[in-house]
Amino acid sequence: MPSSRAVYSRRRRRRWPYVLLTLVVLLAAAAVAVDLYARAATESALASRVRSVTGARSASVTIGSLPFLWDVAVDGRLPAVDVVADHVPVGPIVLDQVTVDAHDVRLERRELLQSHRLVVTSVGSATLSVLVNPADVLAAGGGSNYQLAAKGNALVLYSGGLARYTVDLARAPVIPDCSFSGRQTAGGLYLTCRVAPVPAGVVAALSQASG
C-alpha cells in the first residue's frame, strides 16, 4: 500500500498541467486586454486630433488591427484606419460628414516606443466620402432654388443657373486634393474620391499630437 506521501506526490504531479493551463489562459487574457486598451487609447487620441485640426463637432477613429501592439511595434504599420468626422466646417459650408478609409498606414516606431506618440509617416491609399446636407447649404444663403455639384476637388453651388460660390473641399485638413464624383441621395449630395498615396498634409492630420 503506497504511503500518504507518495499519494500526495502523484496528485501534485497531476495538478501541474491544469495549473500551467490556467496560467497560460490568464496570461493570454491579460495580453488581449492590454492590446485592446492600447488600441482604444490610440483611437481616442487620434479622434481628438482630428476634431482639433478640422473643427469637427465630433469624430471617431476605428483601427483595423489585431494584435494592435504587434502591428505598430514590430511591423510599424496598420492595415486600416477609418476616420469619421461630423459637421466639418469648410468655408461657408458645413459638411455633414467626412469619412476617410485609410489603408497601409505606416508609422514611426521610434516615436511610438520612446515618446509614446503615434506619428504617421505615410498612407498607401484612402477612399474619401463627403456628405453635404441641403439644410447646411440653405443656412449658408443658397436660397431655395439651388443645385450642388462636384467639380474636381470643389463643391459648386448653383442658383438661378449661375455659380454662386465655390468651396475648395481640400481646405479641410483630412480631405486631399482629388477629383470627386457625386450623386444625389436622400440625405444630400454624396461625394467620393480615392487617392494613392495620400498627400503629406492629410498624413500630418492623422498623426497624434504630442502630450
TIFIFI-302949 format. One line per 10 residues: number of its first residue (from 1); their letters; for each residue x negated, y, z of N, C-alpha, C. Coordinates in pm, 1 decimal. Each point is the difference from the previous one (the first is absolute). Example, Ala and Ser with C-alpha at 12.3 -4.5 7.8 and 13.67 -1.06 7.14 Angstrom:
% TIFIFI-302949
1	AS	-1319.0 -569.0 780.0 89.0 119.0 0.0 -90.0 120.0 0.0; 35.0 105.0 -72.0 -82.0 119.0 6.0 77.0 109.0 73.0;
//
This chain:
% TIFIFI-302949
1	MPSSRAVYSR	-85.3 -119.4 0.0 85.3 119.4 0.0 -89.1 124.6 0.0; 20.2 90.5 -97.7 -84.3 119.2 -8.6 19.8 89.7 121.1; -106.0 69.7 33.6 7.5 91.6 114.0 79.1 124.5 -38.1; 42.9 70.0 103.3 75.7 123.8 -24.0 -86.0 103.3 -71.6; -128.9 -1.6 23.5 -90.4 94.0 -66.1 -8.2 -27.9 -149.3; -2.9 -127.3 -35.5 -4.4 -37.0 -141.8 129.2 37.7 -70.8; 113.3 -22.2 67.4 130.2 36.5 -57.7 6.5 150.0 -23.2; -44.5 77.2 97.3 1.2 147.0 -11.3 -87.6 45.7 -115.6; -116.3 -66.4 -18.4 -92.1 36.9 -107.6 62.8 -23.9 -136.3; 72.6 -115.4 -13.5 64.1 -29.3 -128.8 110.4 101.4 -29.2;
11	RRRRRWPYVL	77.7 32.5 102.7 107.8 97.6 -19.2 -56.9 136.6 -39.1; -111.8 31.0 63.2 -63.5 128.4 -30.9 -46.5 3.5 -144.0; -58.9 -107.3 -49.2 -45.1 -6.1 -138.6 116.5 9.4 -96.9; 114.6 -60.9 36.5 116.7 5.2 -88.7 58.0 141.4 -7.4; -19.2 79.7 105.7 55.7 135.5 0.3 -81.2 97.9 -83.4; -129.8 -29.0 -21.5 -86.8 94.3 -67.9 48.3 38.3 -139.9; 44.5 -95.5 -84.2 48.6 41.1 -132.3 116.4 98.1 6.7; 90.6 -18.0 97.4 114.1 90.5 13.7 -45.5 137.3 47.4; -98.3 1.1 89.3 -52.9 128.0 47.8 -65.5 76.5 -114.6; -80.9 -71.2 -78.5 -65.7 64.1 -113.3 100.7 50.6 -102.4;
21	LTLVVLLAAA	102.0 -80.6 -26.4 103.3 41.1 -94.8 70.8 125.2 49.8; 30.3 4.3 128.8 65.8 117.9 57.4 -87.3 123.2 -14.5; -129.7 -15.4 26.0 -92.1 112.5 -13.8 -7.3 49.4 -143.7; -4.6 -93.2 -94.2 -5.4 37.8 -141.3 125.2 77.7 -39.3; 116.4 -49.0 43.5 126.1 67.2 -32.1 3.1 140.6 60.2; -44.0 12.8 126.0 -0.9 130.9 65.4 -95.4 96.8 -68.4; -118.9 -49.4 -38.5 -95.4 85.9 -69.1 52.8 43.5 -136.1; 64.7 -92.5 -72.1 56.5 33.0 -130.4 110.8 104.0 14.0; 84.3 -17.4 101.2 108.8 96.0 23.4 -56.0 137.2 34.5; -105.9 1.9 81.8 -62.8 127.0 35.8 -60.5 68.1 -122.2;
31	AVAVDLYARA	-64.2 -79.2 -87.9 -60.4 56.0 -120.4 106.1 59.7 -92.6; 110.9 -69.9 -14.3 109.5 50.7 -84.0 57.0 128.2 59.1; 16.2 2.6 132.7 54.9 118.5 65.9 -91.6 120.4 -19.5; -131.1 -21.2 15.0 -95.7 109.2 -19.8 3.1 48.6 -144.6; 8.4 -93.3 -94.2 3.3 35.5 -141.8 124.5 81.7 -33.1; 114.9 -44.2 50.0 124.9 71.9 -27.0 -1.6 138.1 64.0; -56.2 8.6 120.3 -7.9 130.2 67.2 -89.4 95.7 -78.8; -114.3 -49.3 -45.7 -91.9 84.5 -76.7 64.6 47.3 -129.7; 72.9 -88.2 -65.7 66.2 38.8 -124.9 108.5 103.3 25.5; 79.7 -20.0 105.1 107.0 94.2 32.8 -57.1 136.9 37.4;
41	ATESALASRV	-110.3 0.8 75.6 -62.3 126.5 38.6 -52.6 74.5 -121.9; -56.2 -74.1 -95.0 -52.4 61.9 -122.1 113.9 53.4 -85.7; 107.9 -74.4 -11.2 117.0 46.7 -74.7 54.1 129.4 59.2; 7.2 5.4 132.4 50.5 120.0 67.1 -91.8 119.5 -24.5; -132.6 -22.8 8.8 -95.3 109.2 -21.8 6.3 52.0 -143.6; 11.8 -90.7 -96.3 6.7 41.0 -140.2 131.4 71.8 -30.1; 109.3 -44.8 61.3 129.3 67.0 -18.6 -6.3 142.7 53.7; -65.8 17.3 114.5 -17.5 133.7 56.7 -83.7 86.9 -92.5; -102.0 -59.2 -59.6 -85.1 71.7 -94.4 81.0 45.8 -122.0; 82.6 -88.8 -54.0 81.3 34.6 -117.0 98.1 111.4 33.7;
51	RSVTGARSAS	64.2 -6.4 116.2 90.8 107.7 41.2 -73.8 133.0 8.5; -122.4 -4.8 52.5 -76.7 123.4 18.8 -39.0 64.3 -132.4; -47.4 -79.5 -95.1 -51.6 57.7 -125.3 110.6 35.1 -98.3; 117.7 -62.0 12.3 108.2 25.4 -95.4 108.0 91.8 54.8; 8.8 13.2 132.7 110.3 74.8 59.0 130.4 -76.6 -2.8; -6.6 -130.7 -22.4 120.9 -82.3 -5.3 70.5 -0.7 135.0; 131.7 -13.4 -4.5 76.3 -8.3 124.3 -32.0 -128.4 74.4; -18.5 -108.8 -74.5 -36.7 -128.3 61.2 -79.8 -80.3 -101.0; -77.5 -94.4 51.4 -80.6 -85.1 -87.6 -23.8 -133.2 68.8; -13.2 -103.6 -80.0 -31.9 -132.6 52.7 -101.7 -65.7 -91.7;
61	VTIGSLPFLW	-81.7 -85.8 59.5 -103.5 -71.7 -75.0 9.1 -147.8 34.4; -3.4 -83.7 -101.1 -1.5 -144.8 19.3 -125.1 -56.4 -65.7; -81.1 -68.6 80.2 -122.9 -60.4 -51.0 24.4 -148.5 -24.4; -16.3 -42.5 -124.2 19.4 -140.9 -35.6 -129.0 -75.9 16.2; -32.4 -34.9 123.0 -127.9 -65.9 26.0 11.9 -89.2 122.4; -38.8 -125.4 -13.7 -2.3 -93.2 112.9 -100.2 -111.8 -32.1; -106.8 -12.9 80.6 -27.6 78.0 120.6 -57.5 137.9 -33.0; 50.8 100.3 63.0 -37.9 138.5 -27.1 -146.3 27.1 34.7; -42.5 -38.7 119.7 -135.4 30.6 44.8 -105.2 -66.8 -88.8; 29.1 -118.0 -48.1 -93.8 -67.1 -90.5 -12.8 78.8 -129.0;
71	DVAVDGRLPA	112.6 42.5 -54.9 -2.7 73.1 -126.5 -79.6 129.4 10.8; 20.3 75.0 109.8 -66.4 129.8 9.6 -146.0 -12.3 44.2; -28.6 -93.5 90.4 -135.4 -9.8 55.2 -94.0 -81.9 -87.2; 51.6 -101.8 -65.3 -84.4 -90.1 -79.4 7.7 33.2 -148.9; 122.2 5.5 -52.9 15.5 28.0 -143.1 -8.4 148.2 -32.5; 34.8 85.8 97.3 -1.2 143.0 -26.3 106.3 43.8 -98.3; 110.5 -70.2 -3.7 108.3 35.8 -91.5 133.3 -46.9 54.7; 105.5 64.8 -46.8 136.2 -41.2 29.9 69.9 -28.5 -132.2; 67.8 -113.9 -11.0 63.7 -32.3 -128.5 112.9 95.6 -36.6; 72.9 49.7 99.2 113.5 87.6 -31.0 29.3 92.4 117.4;
81	VDVVADHVPV	28.7 126.0 -32.9 43.5 98.6 98.4 118.5 74.6 -60.8; 114.3 -6.2 65.1 121.4 65.6 -49.0 31.0 120.8 87.4; 14.8 114.9 -64.2 28.4 125.9 69.9 136.1 51.7 -43.5; 82.3 37.1 97.0 130.6 60.1 -28.9 9.4 130.9 77.8; 16.4 111.4 -71.5 13.7 131.5 62.0 136.2 58.1 -38.1; 72.9 49.1 97.8 133.9 54.8 -22.6 -0.7 152.3 11.9; 74.9 62.7 -89.1 17.6 145.9 0.1 -135.6 71.1 -5.3; -61.9 -13.6 -116.9 -133.3 56.9 -23.0 14.8 131.9 -76.2; -42.9 112.2 58.4 11.8 128.5 -70.6 -104.3 13.9 -109.6; 45.8 42.9 -118.4 -89.0 28.3 -112.8 52.6 126.6 -66.7;
91	GPIVLDQVTV	-62.0 114.3 29.5 49.5 125.0 -55.1 142.3 27.0 45.9; 90.0 36.1 -92.6 138.1 30.2 38.5 87.7 -123.8 18.8; -57.7 -116.5 -27.7 76.8 -125.2 6.5 -45.3 -82.8 120.3; 96.0 -67.9 60.0 -32.1 -99.4 101.5 30.1 -137.2 -59.8; -104.3 -79.9 -17.1 17.5 -134.6 -54.5 63.6 -88.0 106.0; 107.9 -66.8 -38.8 73.1 -80.9 96.4 -86.5 -112.1 55.8; -76.9 -64.6 -86.4 -88.0 -107.6 45.5 -114.4 -19.6 -99.1; -117.5 -25.5 55.1 -118.0 -32.5 -79.8 -54.2 -133.5 49.9; -18.2 -94.6 -90.8 -52.8 -131.9 34.8 -128.6 -25.0 -78.0; -102.2 -44.2 71.2 -127.5 -35.1 -62.0 -30.1 -145.8 32.9;
101	DAHDVRLERR	-3.0 -84.1 -101.8 -37.1 -141.4 17.0 -143.5 -15.7 -50.2; -93.7 3.0 94.3 -141.9 -3.5 -34.5 -54.2 -142.0 10.8; -90.2 -34.8 -91.8 -59.3 -134.7 -1.6 -151.9 9.9 -9.6; -65.8 -102.6 56.1 -145.9 -6.7 1.6 -57.9 126.3 64.5; 36.0 18.4 125.9 -44.2 117.4 75.4 -134.8 -31.5 65.3; -103.8 71.6 -42.0 -134.9 -22.6 50.8 -28.8 92.5 117.2; -72.6 -53.5 101.3 -23.2 72.7 124.3 -147.9 17.9 27.8; -31.9 101.5 81.3 -135.0 21.3 48.9 -14.4 -74.5 132.6; -66.6 -114.7 -3.9 -8.1 -84.5 118.6 -81.2 62.7 112.7; -103.8 73.8 -33.8 -82.8 60.8 104.2 81.4 99.0 83.6;
111	ELLQSHRLVV	81.8 82.3 -66.4 84.6 94.8 72.8 98.7 -72.8 90.6; 50.4 -111.6 -49.9 96.5 -75.7 79.3 -65.6 -59.9 123.7; -116.4 -61.7 -16.8 -64.5 -70.2 110.0 -66.8 94.7 99.1; -56.4 110.9 -48.9 -73.5 90.1 88.2 83.8 115.0 53.6; 88.8 54.5 -83.2 77.4 117.9 39.6 148.4 -28.6 17.4; 41.7 -124.0 -27.6 141.2 -39.2 12.2 90.0 87.0 -87.6; -49.2 32.5 -118.1 78.8 74.3 -98.4 19.5 -87.8 -122.9; 121.9 2.2 -54.2 28.6 -75.1 -121.4 -13.6 96.4 -117.3; -114.7 -4.5 -65.7 -28.9 90.5 -110.7 13.2 -77.4 -130.6; 90.0 44.6 -85.0 22.4 -63.7 -129.7 -100.5 56.7 -99.2;
121	TSVGSATLSV	-74.0 -86.0 -66.9 -99.0 44.9 -97.7 51.8 -6.8 -143.1; 90.8 -91.8 -28.0 57.4 -9.4 -134.2 127.4 -82.9 5.7; 84.1 22.0 -100.4 124.0 -77.3 -14.7 7.2 -45.6 -145.1; 8.1 -130.4 -18.4 -2.7 -54.9 -135.0 114.1 46.2 -87.7; 120.9 -2.7 53.8 116.9 41.7 -77.5 113.3 36.1 94.9; 96.0 73.8 -51.5 116.6 36.7 81.6 119.0 26.5 -91.0; 116.2 -37.8 48.7 125.5 32.7 -67.1 72.0 104.3 84.0; 35.0 110.2 -63.2 66.5 111.5 67.9 148.6 1.7 -33.9; 80.9 24.7 99.5 143.8 16.9 -20.8 43.9 126.3 72.4; 76.0 83.0 -68.8 47.0 126.4 57.4 149.7 10.0 -23.8;
131	LVNPADVLAA	74.2 28.5 105.6 144.3 19.7 -11.2 32.7 145.5 30.3; 67.5 65.0 -94.6 40.1 139.4 16.3 151.4 4.1 15.5; 44.4 52.1 113.1 142.7 8.7 29.8 58.4 126.4 -61.8; 110.2 -8.7 -77.4 59.7 120.1 -59.5 35.1 106.4 102.9; 35.8 -41.0 121.3 34.5 97.6 103.5 -117.6 89.7 32.9; -120.3 -54.6 -6.2 -119.8 80.0 27.0 -23.8 101.6 -110.9; 35.5 -36.8 -122.9 -15.3 91.7 -111.8 99.3 114.3 12.3; 122.3 -31.7 39.1 101.3 104.2 20.4 -44.4 96.7 109.1; -59.3 -53.5 105.6 -47.3 83.6 108.9 -112.3 92.2 -45.5; -75.2 -43.9 -101.0 -110.1 81.4 -51.3 46.4 105.2 -99.8;
141	GGGSNYQLAA	132.0 4.9 -27.1 52.8 102.6 -88.5 23.1 -46.1 -140.8; 14.5 -128.1 -19.6 18.7 -50.9 -134.4 139.1 25.6 -57.0; 94.9 32.3 86.0 134.2 21.6 -47.3 72.3 -130.9 -25.3; 121.5 9.9 -49.4 80.3 -119.6 -21.2 -21.9 -61.6 -137.9; -46.7 81.4 -95.0 -21.9 -49.1 -135.8 -150.5 -14.4 -21.5; -52.0 -117.1 26.3 -143.5 -20.3 -7.8 -29.6 -140.5 -49.3; -125.0 -19.0 -37.3 -47.5 -131.2 -40.2 -145.4 -14.5 43.3; -30.3 -114.4 57.2 -136.0 -28.6 42.1 -64.5 -94.6 -100.6; -127.7 21.3 -27.8 -71.2 -88.1 -92.0 -147.7 -4.0 38.1; -62.5 -112.8 -30.1 -143.8 -13.7 22.3 -73.4 35.4 -127.7;
151	KGNALVLYSG	-107.2 76.1 14.2 -83.3 36.9 -113.9 -144.8 -11.4 43.7; -64.7 -112.4 -37.1 -134.8 -25.4 48.5 1.4 -20.9 150.4; -79.1 79.5 71.6 -1.9 -9.8 145.2 88.5 105.4 65.4; 87.7 61.0 -79.5 82.5 109.9 50.3 147.9 -38.0 1.7; 70.9 66.7 90.6 145.5 -9.4 6.6 54.7 132.2 -51.1; 81.6 -6.4 -105.4 51.6 121.1 -64.1 149.1 10.9 27.2; 41.1 118.5 43.1 141.6 28.0 24.3 52.8 86.1 -113.8; 98.2 -55.4 -71.2 65.8 73.0 -107.6 137.2 45.9 47.2; 34.0 122.9 -33.2 131.7 52.4 32.7 43.9 91.9 -113.2; 121.2 -24.3 -51.0 47.7 79.3 -112.4 -82.7 -19.6 -124.6;
161	GLARYTVDLA	-60.6 -118.4 -13.3 -80.3 -30.3 -118.1 -141.8 54.3 5.8; -35.5 66.5 109.7 -133.1 57.4 13.3 -75.2 -62.3 116.7; -132.2 -5.6 -13.6 -83.3 -49.4 109.4 -13.3 110.7 103.6; 60.1 -22.4 116.9 -0.9 103.0 103.8 -132.2 2.0 75.9; -49.7 -115.2 36.2 -133.1 -6.6 59.8 -53.7 -142.0 -8.9; -130.9 -8.2 14.9 -70.6 -127.7 -8.2 -77.3 -21.7 128.7; 9.8 -120.4 52.8 -69.3 -33.5 123.9 -105.5 -105.7 -29.6; -124.6 30.7 32.2 -109.3 -95.4 -16.6 4.6 -97.8 117.7; 38.7 -124.2 -27.8 15.1 -98.3 106.8 -132.6 -34.4 66.3; -110.5 16.4 -73.2 -131.8 -31.7 55.7 -41.6 98.0 109.5;
171	RAPVIPDCSF	82.2 102.7 26.7 -28.8 89.6 112.5 17.1 -73.8 132.9; 77.3 -107.6 -0.8 9.3 -84.8 119.3 -125.8 -85.9 6.0; -72.8 1.3 112.8 -129.6 -68.6 5.8 3.2 -148.8 -31.4; 112.1 -66.3 20.3 4.2 -144.5 -24.7 48.0 -33.2 -140.6; 26.2 102.0 -82.2 45.9 -22.8 -137.2 -112.8 36.2 -95.8; -47.9 -95.7 -78.9 -108.1 29.3 -95.7 54.0 67.2 -125.3; -92.1 50.0 -80.0 35.0 59.4 -128.4 21.6 -113.1 -99.6; 125.0 -34.2 -24.0 31.2 -107.2 -94.1 130.3 32.1 -72.2; 23.4 -69.7 -107.7 117.6 25.4 -82.5 117.6 -81.8 52.6; 100.4 68.5 50.8 115.3 -66.4 59.1 105.7 -32.8 -105.4;
181	SGRQTAGGLY	68.1 -108.5 21.4 121.6 -30.6 -75.6 115.8 9.8 97.7; 115.4 42.4 -48.3 112.4 22.7 91.0 129.2 -61.7 -49.3; 85.8 -28.0 94.2 136.0 -47.2 -32.5 95.1 49.1 108.0; 121.6 24.7 -41.8 101.5 46.2 93.2 58.6 -118.7 77.6; 13.9 17.7 128.7 61.7 -101.2 85.7 110.1 66.5 81.9; 71.9 -80.0 74.5 105.6 55.2 85.2 -56.1 94.9 104.7; -125.9 -23.2 41.4 -61.0 85.0 101.9 -73.0 120.4 -54.0; -13.8 9.1 -133.3 -69.9 113.3 -59.4 -93.2 -45.4 -110.5; -101.1 82.0 -27.7 -96.3 -31.7 -104.8 -112.1 -84.4 61.1; -24.1 -117.0 -60.3 -99.3 -94.4 50.8 -117.9 -0.9 -96.1;
191	LTCRVAPVPA	-116.7 41.2 49.1 -119.5 11.4 -82.2 -101.5 -106.4 39.8; -71.0 -54.0 -97.2 -103.6 -99.7 28.5 -120.9 23.0 -89.8; -115.4 -38.5 51.1 -120.7 -1.2 -81.6 -100.7 -93.6 65.0; -101.4 -37.7 -75.0 -104.0 -88.5 51.2 -135.9 55.3 -38.3; -93.3 -4.2 96.8 -135.0 48.3 -26.5 -100.8 -106.4 41.1; -110.1 -7.3 -74.5 -107.5 -93.7 32.5 -128.7 53.2 -61.9; -100.2 31.3 81.8 2.4 3.6 146.5 71.1 124.4 51.4; 18.5 6.4 130.1 68.2 113.2 60.9 -99.0 114.9 18.7; 39.5 123.8 -35.6 -90.5 115.0 13.9 -47.8 23.2 143.6; -115.6 65.9 10.7 -62.6 20.6 130.0 86.4 80.0 96.4;
201	GVVAALSQAS	78.5 93.9 -50.1 84.3 81.6 87.6 103.6 -82.3 74.2; 59.6 -95.1 -69.8 99.1 -86.7 62.8 -69.3 -95.9 96.0; -118.9 -47.2 -37.7 -77.5 -87.3 88.4 -27.7 69.8 132.1; -38.1 128.7 -5.9 -28.0 75.1 121.8 124.3 14.1 86.4; 116.0 15.1 -63.2 124.7 14.1 75.4 36.4 -127.9 74.2; -49.7 -113.3 -47.5 30.1 -127.2 63.5 -102.2 -36.8 107.0; -102.3 82.0 17.9 -102.8 -29.8 99.4 42.2 51.5 136.8; -35.4 -76.1 101.1 35.3 34.4 136.9 -89.3 113.1 49.3; 64.8 103.0 54.4 -75.5 109.9 55.9 -74.5 -42.8 125.2; -107.6 68.8 30.8 -77.1 -36.4 119.7 77.6 33.2 124.6;
211	G	-36.6 -69.0 107.1 66.9 27.2 125.6 36.2 -126.6 70.1;
//
